[in-house]
Structures are given as C-alpha cells and as structure tokens.
Amino acid sequence: MAYDARLDSKKRLTLRGAKTMYYRVREKQNGTIELSPRILVHPDAVSQKTLKMIDQSVDQLKKGSVSEPVDLDELNKLPD
C-alpha cells in the first residue's frame, strides 16, 4: 500500500494501519526514510543467564579489562 502523507504543525507523521507501536527510523542520505517495526521486550522477559552476562561485562569494563577499539571504517563504507 502506498499513499501520500505530510507532516503536521508539530512535525509528526501519521501512519495508516500501522501494525506495531514502535519503529526504528532510518533516514538515508538521499532523503528516503525507512521504518522497521520494533518489538520491545519487558525486562522481566530477559533470561537470568543474559542478565548475569551483562553484569559480568559491566564489571570487566569498570576494571578496565577491555579489548582494543573496533575499527568500523569498513562498515561505514557499505552502501545504505
């Protein structure tokens, strides 16, 4: 389905028949805007194993035990 829309006075855009409440918005250099549906997860839905791993990672970061920075230059060269 395609239709024309315009921003209102507060620069909002209304989506007709939206399937989800949340979207990732990506604005490309050529002016196109890409919306990807997002599903947010309640914190209680995250497993205890995952939470423990996050806590361990934060502890390592606080101790300064980190790897060298990752060079993302190659990733930035990929086309949008």
C-alpha positions as CSV (number, residue, x, y, z in Angstrom):
1,M,0.0,0.0,0.0
2,A,1.3,3.4,-0.9
3,Y,-0.1,6.8,0.0
4,D,1.0,10.4,0.3
5,A,1.3,12.0,3.8
6,R,2.6,15.3,5.2
7,L,4.0,16.4,8.5
8,D,1.6,18.3,10.8
9,S,2.5,21.6,12.6
10,K,4.5,19.6,15.2
11,K,6.4,17.7,12.5
12,R,4.6,14.5,13.2
13,L,3.5,11.9,10.6
14,T,0.5,9.6,10.9
15,L,0.8,6.1,9.7
16,R,-2.4,4.5,8.5
17,G,-3.0,0.9,9.5
18,A,0.3,0.7,11.5
19,K,0.9,-2.9,12.6
20,T,3.1,-2.1,15.6
21,M,3.5,0.7,18.1
22,Y,7.3,1.2,17.8
23,Y,9.5,1.6,14.7
24,R,13.2,2.1,14.1
25,V,13.6,5.1,11.8
26,R,16.5,5.3,9.4
27,E,16.9,8.5,7.3
28,K,19.2,7.9,4.3
29,Q,21.4,10.5,2.6
30,N,19.1,10.6,-0.4
31,G,16.2,11.8,1.7
32,T,14.3,8.5,1.9
33,I,13.1,7.3,5.3
34,E,13.0,3.6,6.2
35,L,10.8,2.3,9.0
36,S,11.4,-1.1,10.5
37,P,8.9,-2.5,13.1
38,R,10.4,-3.0,16.6
39,I,9.2,-5.3,19.3
40,L,10.2,-4.1,22.8
41,V,10.8,-6.7,25.4
42,H,9.9,-6.3,29.0
43,P,13.0,-6.5,31.3
44,D,11.5,-9.5,33.1
45,A,11.5,-11.4,29.8
46,V,15.3,-11.3,29.7
47,S,16.8,-14.5,31.0
48,Q,18.8,-14.7,34.2
49,K,21.8,-16.0,32.2
50,T,21.7,-13.0,30.0
51,L,21.5,-10.6,32.9
52,K,24.4,-12.3,34.6
53,M,26.5,-12.0,31.4
54,I,25.7,-8.3,31.2
55,D,26.7,-7.8,34.9
56,Q,30.0,-9.6,34.3
57,S,30.7,-7.4,31.2
58,V,30.0,-4.2,33.2
59,D,32.3,-5.4,35.9
60,Q,35.1,-6.0,33.4
61,L,34.5,-2.6,31.8
62,K,34.7,-0.9,35.2
63,K,38.0,-2.8,35.9
64,G,39.4,-1.5,32.6
65,S,39.7,-5.0,31.2
66,V,38.6,-4.2,27.6
67,S,39.7,-5.0,24.1
68,E,41.2,-2.7,21.6
69,P,38.7,-0.4,19.8
70,V,37.0,-2.0,16.8
71,D,37.6,-0.2,13.5
72,L,34.3,0.5,11.9
73,D,35.6,2.3,8.8
74,E,34.9,-0.7,6.6
75,L,31.4,-1.0,7.9
76,N,30.7,2.7,7.2
77,K,31.8,2.2,3.5
78,L,28.9,-0.3,2.9
79,P,26.0,1.1,0.8
80,D,22.8,2.0,2.7
